[in-house]
């Protein structure tokens, strides 16, 4: 496998895993004083649902790069207005809201583009992936 193909194979996967871990950090706010350990664990698992969904999408993208790339682009660009408006209502700052978009949703759009680039590079170089048969 050519080096550029190898880079584009692994880059979206690594960025996606790191982005999912970053989103998972927000689940830590489920641990609050005054709640039992079971209430905290249940709240923690509920807060991790977006990470579990993103992990399922990563598994899809790992197997079918083009479809997974489209899913991540839709997630990244589709959720951006909602995340922006939610944060703008909370902090009344366009700059801070754009920063939050850049940290949370845009990495998934980038991952989507990288998965699609990887798909077409492999197709161009006639490389078989493990799922091709």
TIKE-661472 format. One line per 2 residues: number of its first residue (from 1); their letters; for each residue z, y, x of C-alpha. Coordinates in steps of 0.2 Angstrom, whole numbers, m for minus. Example, Ala and Ser with C-alpha at 12.3 -4.5 7.8 and 13.67 -1.06 7.14 Angstrom:
REM TIKE-661472
1 = AS = 39,m22,62 | 36,m5,68
This chain:
REM TIKE-661472
1 = XX = 0,0,0 | m5,17,7
3 = XX = 9,29,11 | 5,42,m2
5 = XX = 4,29,m15 | 21,22,m10
7 = XX = 28,40,m10 | 21,43,m28
9 = XX = 28,26,m33 | 46,29,m28
11 = XX = 47,48,m30 | 48,48,m49
13 = XX = 60,34,m50 | 72,41,m38
15 = XX = 71,59,m46 | 74,51,m63
17 = XX = 89,40,m58 | 97,56,m50
19 = XX = 93,66,m66 | 100,53,m77
21 = XX = 116,53,m66 | 117,72,m67
23 = XX = 116,71,m86 | 129,57,m86
25 = XX = 141,69,m78 | 143,79,m94
27 = XX = 151,64,m102 | 166,67,m91
29 = XX = 172,80,m104 | 177,66,m115
31 = XX = 193,64,m106 | 205,76,m113
33 = XX = 224,76,m114 | 232,71,m130
35 = XX = 220,57,m134 | 224,38,m131
37 = XX = 215,29,m118 | 204,20,m131
39 = XX = 199,36,m140 | 194,43,m123
41 = XX = 184,28,m118 | 175,28,m135
43 = XX = 171,46,m133 | 165,43,m116
45 = XX = 153,29,m122 | 147,40,m136
47 = XX = 144,55,m123 | 134,42,m113
49 = XX = 121,38,m127 | 108,51,m120
51 = XX = 110,43,m103 | 107,26,m110
53 = XX = 92,32,m120 | 85,40,m104
55 = XX = 88,23,m94 | 78,14,m107
57 = XX = 64,26,m105 | 65,24,m86
59 = XX = 63,5,m88 | 48,8,m99
61 = XX = 41,20,m86 | 45,7,m72
63 = XX = 34,m6,m81 | 21,6,m89
65 = XX = 19,21,m79 | 7,31,m89
67 = XX = 16,28,m106 | 33,32,m97
69 = XX = 26,47,m90 | 20,54,m107
71 = XX = 37,50,m114 | 46,60,m100
73 = XX = 34,74,m102 | 37,75,m120
75 = XX = 56,74,m117 | 56,87,m104
77 = XX = 45,100,m113 | 50,95,m131
79 = XX = 69,97,m128 | 68,113,m118
81 = XX = 67,125,m132 | 82,117,m141
83 = XX = 92,117,m125 | 87,135,m122
85 = XX = 92,141,m139 | 108,131,m139
87 = XX = 114,139,m122 | 107,156,m127
89 = XX = 118,156,m142 | 133,151,m132
91 = XX = 131,163,m117 | 119,177,m123
93 = XX = 110,176,m105 | 92,172,m104
95 = XX = 94,169,m85 | 108,157,m87
97 = XX = 99,148,m101 | 83,146,m90
99 = XX = 94,140,m76 | 101,126,m87
101 = XX = 83,122,m93 | 78,120,m75
103 = XX = 93,109,m71 | 92,98,m86
105 = XX = 75,96,m95 | 62,101,m82
107 = XX = 66,87,m70 | 61,75,m83
109 = XX = 45,84,m86 | 41,83,m67
111 = XX = 46,65,m67 | 33,62,m81
113 = XX = 20,70,m71 | 24,60,m56
115 = XX = 23,44,m65 | 6,48,m72
117 = XX = 0,53,m54 | 7,37,m48
119 = XX = m2,27,m61 | m19,36,m57
121 = XX = m17,34,m38 | m14,15,m40
123 = XX = m29,14,m52 | m40,24,m40
125 = XX = m35,13,m25 | m37,m3,m36
127 = XX = m19,m8,m33 | m12,m21,m44
129 = XX = 6,m18,m50 | 17,m33,m54
131 = XX = 13,m31,m73 | m5,m31,m71
133 = X = m6,m50,m72
